[in-house]
C-alpha cells in the first residue's frame, strides 16, 4: 500500500486574513475493475448511500412541471425509502410519473462545494402496512423516516426508489489534493447502478 501525506492550505478572507490548514492522508489501493464499471467507485458510492440520510427528490407533475424537495431517506436492500403523503405533491407526482431524480449532497471538507451523488430512478408508492415495509420497520431499518408519529399519519405512504442507469458522483473517491487543484477535471466519477447495488 502506497501512502502519501500532504497539506492543503485555504486562505479565509476576514478582518484579519487567516489560513486554515487541513491535513489529510490518502491511500492508493489497486483493485480490479468489475464488469460494467469500476469496482472501487461502486463500493465507495454504495457506502455513502448507506451512510447518508438526506437527499433532494425531483419529480414531474401531470402538467409537466418539475418539483424538487429535500427529503430524509433510508437506503435498504438496494432502494431509497422515503415517507410522504399519498395526496401530497410528491405522492401525486410519483403516481403520475414513476421516473424521478435523486441528489445526495454531503460535506466532507469545511470549504468548497459539497460532495454529491446523483442519479435517476424508478419510484413506487408503498403502503405503510405493506409486508416489505413492515419487515424493514420492525428490523429498525427505516429509523430515519418512521419517527415522530410518521407511521400513524392518515394518508401517508412510503416511496421506494430503485436507482437505474449510472450513478454519478462529485468528490467521492477522488484524492483531496487532486480535487483542490483541478476540481473540474478530477471531481466527477460514475459507476453503473447495478454495480453499486451489488454492494448494498
N, C-alpha and C positions, 0 to 999 in steps of 0.2 A: 504494500500500500504506500503510495507516494503522497506525502503530506507537505503542505506549504502554508505558512502563516503570513499574514500581511495586515497592514493598517490602511484604513480608508479615512481621509480627513474631510469633514464637511464644515464649511465656514457658515456661521449663522449671523445674519445682519440684525443688529440691535443697537442700543445706545452705545454699548461697548462691543466692538467686534470680537467675537469669541470663536472658539474652534471646538467641535465635537469630534471625538476620536472613537471609532468602533473597531475593535479587534476581533477578527474572525478567522477561524481555521477551516480550511476546506480539505476534502479528501478526494483523490482521484481513484475511482474503482472501475475496472474494466468488466463489463457484463456483456453477455451475448445478446444479440438482437433477436427478439421474439418474432415469429412470423407475423407480418402485418404491422409491425411497428416497433418502437424502441421499448424494450422491456423495462429498463431503468426508469424512463419517464412515465410509463404507465403505472409503475409501482408508486412513484412519487405523487402522481395525481390522485391515485386511489387513497393513499394515506391522508392527503389533505382533505379530500371529500369526506372521509370518515370523521376527521378531527373537527372540522368546522361545523357551524350550525346556522350561519346567516347567509342568505343569497337574495338576489333580485330575480323575480319571476316575470317574464314578458309574455303576454297573451294578446290575442286579437279578438275584437268584438264582432258580432254578426254584421255590423256596418263597416267592418274593415278598419276600425280604429285601434291603434296599438295602445297597450296599457302595461305599465311596469310598476311593481310594488315590492318592497322589502318583505321578506318572509323568514321565519325560523324553519329549519328543516332537520330531519334525522335521515342519515344515509343507511339504509338497511337492505341487505340482500340485493345489492346492485341497483337500487332505486332511491330517489329522494322522496321523502314523505313530508307533506305539509298539511296544516289544518286550515280550513276555510269554511265559509258559509256557502251552501249549495246555491242559494239565490243571490249571493253577493257577486260583485263584478268578476272576480277571479273564477268563481264557480260557474257563472253563466258563460264566460268566455271559453272555458275548457270544455263545457258541454257542447258548445258550438264548433270549436276547433281544437283538436287534441294536440296540435303541434305548438310547442312552447319554446322559449329560450330561457336559459339559466346563466347567471353570472355570480360567482362566489368570490367576493373581494376579501382580502385579509392583509393585515400589516405584518411585515417581517422586519423592516428597518424603521427607525424613528423619523426618517426623512425620505422624500421621494414618493412616487406613486405606490399604491398598494399592489401586492401581488393579486393576480386574478386567475380564475378558472372559468371558462365559458363554453357552452355547448348547446345544441338543440336536443329536444327530447320529445317523447310521446307521453301525454298525461292522461290519467284516468281518474274519474271521481270514484271514491271508495267509501261506502257507508261505514259509520263508526262501529257497527256491530258485524262487519264483515269478518269471517273466520280468520283470515290472514292478519287483518288489523288487530283483532282481539289477541291473537297469539303474540304479535310483536309488543302490544301494550302490556300484556301480562308478563312478558320477559324483560320489561323495562328498556325496550329498545326504541321507544318513542317519547322519551322523557322530555326532550326539548319542545315538543309540540302538544303534549297532553296534559299539562298542568293548568292551574288556575281555573278549574271547572270546565275546561275545554271539552271533556268527554260527556258533559251533561247539557250542552247547549243545543236547543232545538234548532233543527235545520242545518246543523254542522255536518261536515264530512271531511275525509282526508282526500288529498290529491297525491297519487303515486306517479312519479315521473321517471321514466326509463331513458337514460342517455342514448343517443343514436349518433351514427357517423363518427366524426372526430371530436375529441375533447381538446380544446386549445388552452394554453396557459401563457401567462406573462410572469416571469420571475422564478417559479418553482423549478428546481433542477439546474439553475444557472449559477455558476460561481459569482459571488457578490462583487468581486473585483471586475469581472467582465461586464456585469450589469451596470456598474457605476461608470465604467469607461465608455461603453458603447451600447446603451440600452435598446436603441432602435434595431440593431442587427443581431444582438445576442439574447434579448429578453424573451422572444416568442418561441414556444415549442408546442408540439402536439403529440397525441397518441390516439390510436383507434379506441373508440368506446368499448369494443369487445375485449381489447387487451386490458383496459383499466378495470372492467368489471370482473375479469378473471382473478383479480387480487382482492375482491370485496367479499 
